[in-house]
């Protein structure tokens, strides 16, 4: 029982430290937002290339 108490106490102490830590938040947000952004840009370029090739034929 005492060992479980120590693990719980250590977990809570470490969880409080990590909850206030915001280092790396910008890179995670960039990772989430960059994929859809670049897919949209690639789609716009692809549609432009299709429209250009269709108009030149």
C-alpha positions in Angstrom: 0.0 0.0 0.0 2.8 2.4 0.8 4.5 1.7 -2.5 1.3 2.6 -4.4 1.1 5.8 -2.4 4.6 6.8 -3.3 4.0 6.1 -7.0 0.8 8.1 -6.9 2.5 11.0 -5.1 5.4 11.0 -7.6 3.0 10.9 -10.5 1.0 13.9 -9.2 4.2 15.9 -8.6 5.5 15.2 -12.2 2.1 15.8 -13.7 2.0 19.2 -12.1 5.4 20.1 -13.5 4.4 19.0 -17.0 1.0 20.7 -16.9 2.7 24.1 -16.7 5.4 23.3 -19.3 4.5 24.8 -22.7 7.8 24.2 -24.5 7.3 22.7 -27.9 3.6 23.8 -28.2 4.4 25.9 -31.3 6.1 23.0 -33.1 3.2 20.7 -32.3 0.6 23.2 -33.6 2.7 23.7 -36.7 2.8 20.0 -37.3 -1.0 19.8 -37.0 -1.7 22.8 -39.2 1.0 22.4 -41.9 -0.3 19.1 -43.4 -3.8 20.4 -44.4 -2.3 23.8 -45.4 0.2 22.2 -47.8 -2.4 19.8 -49.1 -4.7 22.7 -50.0 -1.8 24.5 -51.7 -0.9 21.4 -53.7 -4.6 21.0 -54.7 -4.7 24.6 -55.9 -1.6 24.1 -57.9 -2.9 20.8 -59.4 -6.3 22.4 -60.3 -4.4 25.3 -62.0 -2.2 22.9 -64.0 -5.3 20.9 -65.1 -7.1 24.2 -66.1 -4.0 25.4 -68.0 -3.5 22.1 -69.9 -7.2 22.0 -70.7 -7.2 25.5 -72.1 -4.1 24.9 -74.3 -5.4 21.8 -76.0 
